[in-house]
Amino acid sequence: MKEFDYSLDYKAIDFRQHPELYCIGRGEQGVLLVEPYKSEILPYWKFKTPEIARHSADQIYSLFLTYKAEGDFVGMDMARKFLQMGYTRSRRYANHKSGRKYQPGSKTVLPIEEDPIKAESAKIFYQKWQFAKADPDYIKLAARHRQQYEQSPEKHASHRS
């Protein structure tokens, strides 16, 4: 798996125009960097209450489906990342009221204080995230993107001969 490239000038790249520069990476990598998708999706990303989370997850999943209809894999993947981030962040707040997992200045995990409201928000995002990542077209387009754009130069060279 190709690592996410943080060295690119993300403020200057329109990934809709240059999908070849996009790297799927791991998990949520790049979710707050890749434009124009960040600006299109971020305004909908909220998880304070289950009602807000449901509306947010529905809106983001709707964007996922719109990107899918347009054949825009980068948009689909970014929507998937925002759904995943909705789950992970609301889960973090479900476990830690402050949102901090670790004691300041250490790697000691703070005690879990379960918040059932944030836990429900996490569940809502989790379900939509699972729908997105299991979508057959998403899976096919992700594999194609990796093959086209994320292979090492040596692998490209061996496919040409």
Order of alpha helices (4+ residues) and beta strands (2+ residues): alpha-alpha-alpha-alpha-alpha-alpha
